[in-house]
Amino acid sequence: MHEKFEKKWTKYFVNDIECERDAIYQTILENKLYDSTITLIKKYHFELSEKSRVEESNGYRSNKKISTSSQSENKSAYISHETKVFADKMGYASKEYNQLIDKLIHAVDMLFETEKNYDLYSQQFRAAMRDFLSFLYKYTVENDTAYNDFLRKLSLEYAIFLFDMIAFSLSEGYCSNQKKLPSLVFDFSDLKIKWNENWDNKSKEEFLNKFLSILLQQTEIVLSQWQKSDAFNESAKQQITASFNEFKEVIKDFQTQKRMLDKLLFPEIQKTIVFDNMFAFYQQPQVKLRIDEQEKSRLLGPQ
């Protein structure tokens, strides 16, 4: 005799409240979750147990043998984000807020799939996160000034990179009692102060200079930690290095964009650069010698 028990389900939870996928938005409204950080989780559970009973007889007596086996699997993916500013600005019952939640649901679905198969779904996940965050920032981040808009774009790329690496680590990493997935925490404690959208341009320029510099340094530090982790094989570490190096190039590109932006907003910076370049040119030995000879000739007059 063979008995088999199987249990499998996929469920959604919004701030620990279980609900159907198509009822997530309504659950948020009914429980007024829009006034707090929304955490949307997709969970998958599978368990299988089997029992086999075999009777053997040797003519005098029978023996019963029972064997059992079981297996289980649990997976989950979640994204947590604050939507209060968006809801206050657009209205929690608005079409836009409904669209935002739909984009969040899609991003969680793609994260769930990416954690199972990074190579197959990572591009779709990044696109879903970009769509969700771009829509969120569009209505919540003040981009009335060039530096505010600059930080919005930088924050978007930084967030997508972090989520992508989380998905990669859960898909390709191996975690056990002896092996733990590495940290993805960037240390910005040296900044001392937080960004203020109402600062003047000079304060924003100085903050962004330091932020970009620290971000680049921390990317190197975190990469080093991931390369040393025993939770990844060599092939995965090569992918990790490539992803971090790609993000470093993104940061450097933002540094270039910022220098161009500085020149537009602070014309005096451009003038200073030109003056410094001229000064450096005239301080070159061969140029300085030629100028000195010309000046000497002018003072002595024709011989």
Sequence and secondary structure as in RCSB ss.txt:
>XXXX:A:sequence
MHEKFEKKWTKYFVNDIECERDAIYQTILENKLYDSTITLIKKYHFELSEKSRVEESNGYRSNKKISTSSQSENK
SAYISHETKVFADKMGYASKEYNQLIDKLIHAVDMLFETEKNYDLYSQQFRAAMRDFLSFLYKYTVENDTAYNDF
LRKLSLEYAIFLFDMIAFSLSEGYCSNQKKLPSLVFDFSDLKIKWNENWDNKSKEEFLNKFLSILLQQTEIVLSQ
WQKSDAFNESAKQQITASFNEFKEVIKDFQTQKRMLDKLLFPEIQKTIVFDNMFAFYQQPQVKLRIDEQEKSRLL
GPQ
>XXXX:A:secstr
 EEEEEEEEEEEEETTEEE GGGHHHHHHHTTGGGSEEEEEEEEEEEEEEEEEEEEE SS EEEEEEEEEEEEEE
EEEEEEE HHHHHHH TTSHHHHHHHHHHHHHHHHHHHHHH HHHHHHHHHHHHHHHHHHHHHHHS  SSHHHHH
HHHHHHHHHHHHHHHHHHHHHH    SS          GGG S   TTS HHHHHHHHHHHHHHHHHHHHHHHHH
HHH TTS HHHHHHHHHHHHHHHHHHHHHHHHHHHHHHHH HHHHHHHHHHHHHHHHTSHHHHHHHHHHHHHHHH
   
